[in-house]
Amino acid sequence: MTDGFSLIKVDGKIVKPATVLIQKISDAVGGLYKPYQIRRVAEAEAEAEIIREKAQIEITDLQHRALARFVSEEAQKQANIESITEKAIPQLNASSNPQNMENDWITNFFDKCRIVSDEDMQLLWAKVLAGEANSPGTYSKRTVNSLGSLDKRDAQLFTNLCSFGFVIFEELTPLIYDEQSSIYNDQQIDFNTLTHLDSIGLIRFEPLTGISKTKLSQHIDIYYHGTAFKAEFKNPENNNMEIGKAILSSTGKELTKICDSKPIDGFLDYVIGRLSHQGLTFSSQYPKP
């Protein structure tokens, strides 16, 4: 880490949120430029010296290896912390408010992510850090803890699931009508996947009963990856709409903000067909504002 790390510039000017975020992190986890493990390593070395002096014995090879391992692991954790922070800096908004982030949140965040060395997973963590800095309160500790338990495959499966997400009633909803259909299976979404995503707390999967929205008004807006629709029921009120077999948990909803999901070819027509059979008609299509 060079001293220039804190001097992130845009158009030749230092971005204040970047320096504020770095200082905030330093205060919470012991300093990016004064690695917190230095104190712990010094304590370990001091303890070893006391053993030598008081007991008049030499540290064994085993103890030397243990200390070397400790230093190596702590250095890697520090490198992970700094890499994730570096990746978060370019995603800060000019109006970012890192000064309002809670120290407890930051401490918990880095406690969970410091063992993450995979580049792709570090980018996900960086998106969460930047999102929280841009708007403190965006991500709960529960979501951070859940992210800490996800491996790379879990993250990819969840991203695949979000590719089937429509925004209905201002919420992203994955429309999973038939988990045996090839349109889902081709994206690795099937019964086992959905059961797994349910078990790790990202969705609620209801394979038998399905999930419906009830008491709906006649007109609704539906969005799918930049395309918007005006749809309407025949009845003026008290309409029901089947939205499939899966719904996002609160943690899942927060994590959709960092998913780089893409639209699935043919899925828009597939859903329109499903909803048309429920009595919905689509009056217009236009780019989402």
Buried (B, 14 or more C-beta within 10 A) or exposed (E): BEEEBBEBEEEEEEBBBBBBBBBBBBEBBBBBEEBBBBEBBEEBEEEBEEBEEEEEEEEEEEEEEBBEEBBEEBEBBBBBBBBBBBBBBEBBEEEBBBEEBBEEBBBBBBBBBBEBEEEEBBBBBBBBBBBBBBBBEBBBEEBBBBBBEBEEEBBBBBBBBBBBBBBBEEEBBBBBBEBEEEBBBEBEBBBEBBEBBBEBBBBBBBEEEEBEBEEBEEEBEBBBBEBBBBBBBEEEEEBEBBBBBBBBBEBBBBBBEBBEBEBBEEBBEBBBEBBEEEEBEEEEEEEEE
